[in-house]
Amino acid sequence: MASGHTSISDIIVPEIFTPYAMQETEEKSRLIRSGAVVSDSDMADLLNGGGLTFNMPSYDDLDNDEERVSNESQRNTFTGGVVDPDPNKISTLTEVAVRLERNNSWTATQLAKLMSGDDPAAAIQSRVADYWVRRQQVAFVNVVNGVFADNAAAPADAEHVQGDMTNDIKGSSYEAGVTDFSAEAFIDTTLTMGDSMEDLSMIMVHSVVYARMLKNNLIDFIPDSINGRAIQVPTFLGREVIVDDGLPAAGGVYESWVFGAGAIVFAQGSPDKPTAIDDQPGAGNGAGQEILYNRVRWGFHPKGHAYEGATPAGGPANSVLATAASWKRVFPERKQIKMARLISREA
């Protein structure tokens, strides 16, 4: 006799569920929607191949050498007179990205309420997408933590100027209007980019810092929608604001991060079996149990950097991504790295 309850396998078709969940994840990600994180199909192709890290060579920008003044001097091949000027060279740089293989699973018990709805497949799909959006943001935060940790450390060579991406106003104790977040402190932070300061177009803050911004009437809201749902997006000086309590915070000291378009490159690969359902008829003393497995393959790469950390099977854990030893800056100019950090102290 057939059982009277609906099972996961009755409503989830992996070949249909997987692409829709992936698409919804990207649509809901404010990091991607803000433009700070951009998708890259070339890196997706690399992820779907072999290897744990991927070299991505590129040409360096031309040096700002002084140009020559043209004249009418002629080359004399017989007397060795005027010699042709030496041409400048174009150098190459190699960024290194790293593979991130992630997965999670949920039992029918955990999904029971969703399965009882009008459209259980859509409900489960939405929950899985929401989950991966949150986990993407965690991975993003750890990657950027590692980049700023590398920048704060004394470089092994001339790869960067120590701390050139940070404006630290925290002081030794809280002082209203001096150590806390302000428009002036933010502008000084963007100034670490020099005349490219306007390239920074999105800011990520802790909720305590966001509260300070609200109290100081620094936030404007613009209407937007996600999957047909109306929302109000907070902005500051024309830049989208993303609030995340995963940012570094300790002892009243908070980090706020500012990004430009394409500061982080993101790619989603395709695991061999991204969605699977495990039917365990013997579980629960024969009552049975089903488990929904979902697997993802990501690459989060900070532009202008090379990953130098550990590469276990499946890629590094978030805690490894967050360390200074995992990253090295390969782009020589500060302006090429479209991110900056403000460290403030809040009451």
Sequence and secondary structure as in RCSB ss.txt:
>XXXX:A:sequence
MASGHTSISDIIVPEIFTPYAMQETEEKSRLIRSGAVVSDSDMADLLNGGGLTFNMPSYDDLDNDEERVSNESQR
NTFTGGVVDPDPNKISTLTEVAVRLERNNSWTATQLAKLMSGDDPAAAIQSRVADYWVRRQQVAFVNVVNGVFAD
NAAAPADAEHVQGDMTNDIKGSSYEAGVTDFSAEAFIDTTLTMGDSMEDLSMIMVHSVVYARMLKNNLIDFIPDS
INGRAIQVPTFLGREVIVDDGLPAAGGVYESWVFGAGAIVFAQGSPDKPTAIDDQPGAGNGAGQEILYNRVRWGF
HPKGHAYEGATPAGGPANSVLATAASWKRVFPERKQIKMARLISREA
>XXXX:A:secstr
   SS  HHHH  HHHHHHHHHHHHHHH HHHHHTSEEE HHHHHHHTSS SEEEEEEE               B
 TTTT B         EEEEEEE EEEEEEEEHHHHHHHHTSSSHHHHHHHHHHHHHHHHHHHHHHHHHHHHHHH
HHS  SSSSS TTTTEEE   SS  TTTTS  HHHHHHHHGGGGGGGGGEEEEEE HHHHHHHHHTT  EEEEEE
ETTEEEEEEEETTEEEEE TTS EETTEEEEEEEETTSEEEEE   SSSEEEEEETTTTTTT EEEEEEEEEEEE
EETTEEE S   TT   HHHHTSGGGEEE    GGGS EEEEEEE  
